[in-house]
């Protein structure tokens, strides 16, 4: 396994998508980004496939819709875990939503 080194990323205040970990040589499979959605905007239905995902809600509120699992209201200060092989969508509430996601491949313990 390659050597890893710590690094730091400053989160942007801009209302646009920001990559945090993807493509950095120090990561062994984790991906992360910061997303800002305007009022009523959705990120779009997608699947975690063979990954698990954590959503850290930074600002606003919204709804995470998980196919076959249910809908989860989320708000600033909350963290939501999305299991592997789960189709989901994030929908911002009337004040918008800003969150960080972290996606990691599942491995056998």
N, C-alpha and C positions, 0 to 999 in steps of 0.2 A: 504494500500500500504506500502511496506517495506521502511525503511529509506535508503536514498542514500548518498553516500560520494564521494567527488571528487577523481580522481586518474589521474595519468599522465603516458603516454607511450612514450618511445623514439623510433622514426622511425629508422629502420635499414638501413644501406647503402648497404647491401648485395643485390644481384640481385635474390632474392627469395621472395616468398609470406610471408607476415607477418600479423597475426591476430592482430587487435587493440582492438575491443570491445567484440567480440563474446565470450560467456561463462562467462563473468564477472558478478558477482552478482549485481553490481551497475546499470546495464543497464536493462531497462524494455522492451526491444524488439528491440532496435537498434543493428545493426551489422556493423562492419567496418573492413577494412583491407587495407594494402598497397600492391600493385601489381607492379612487374617489368616484362615487356615483352621485349624480344629481337627483333631485326629487323625482321619485317614481321610476328611475332608470334601473334596468336589470343588467347583470353581467352576462347572462345567457346560460342556458342549460348546458352543463358539461359533466363529465364523469371523473372521479378520482382514479379510476382503473386500478392498477396494483399499487396505489399510493394511499396514504392517509393524509388528512389535511386539518390544520387548525386555523380558525379565523379569529383574529384579535380585533375587536371593535374599538376604534379610537374615537369616533365622533358620530353623532346622529343615531338613528335607529332604522330598522328594516326587518325583513323576513328572509329566512333561508328555507327554501322549499326543497325537501329531499324526497325524490320519487320512491314510493313504496314505504317510506319511513314516517313522513309527516312534515309539518311546517313548524319552524322554530323562530319566534320573534327574538330579535337581538337588539342590544343598545350599547352605547358607549360604556366601557368598563367590563364588558363580558367577553368570554372566550368560548367558542363553539368548536367541538371536534366533529369531523366528518369522516366516517369509516371508509375503508377501501371499497372499491366497486360500487360507489354510490353516486347516482346521477343527482345533481343539485343545481340550484339557481339562487343568486342573491339579488333581492329586490330592495331598493332604498325606499325609506319612508318620505314624508313630505318635507323634511329638512335635509334630505340627502344622507349619505352614509360614507364614512371613510374607515377603511380597515386594512390590516396586514394579514396576508395569508402565508402559511408555511406548509409546503408539501414535501413529504418524504416517502421513499419507497419502503414497502413492508419487507421485513427480513425475518427469517426464522430465528428464534431466540436460542 
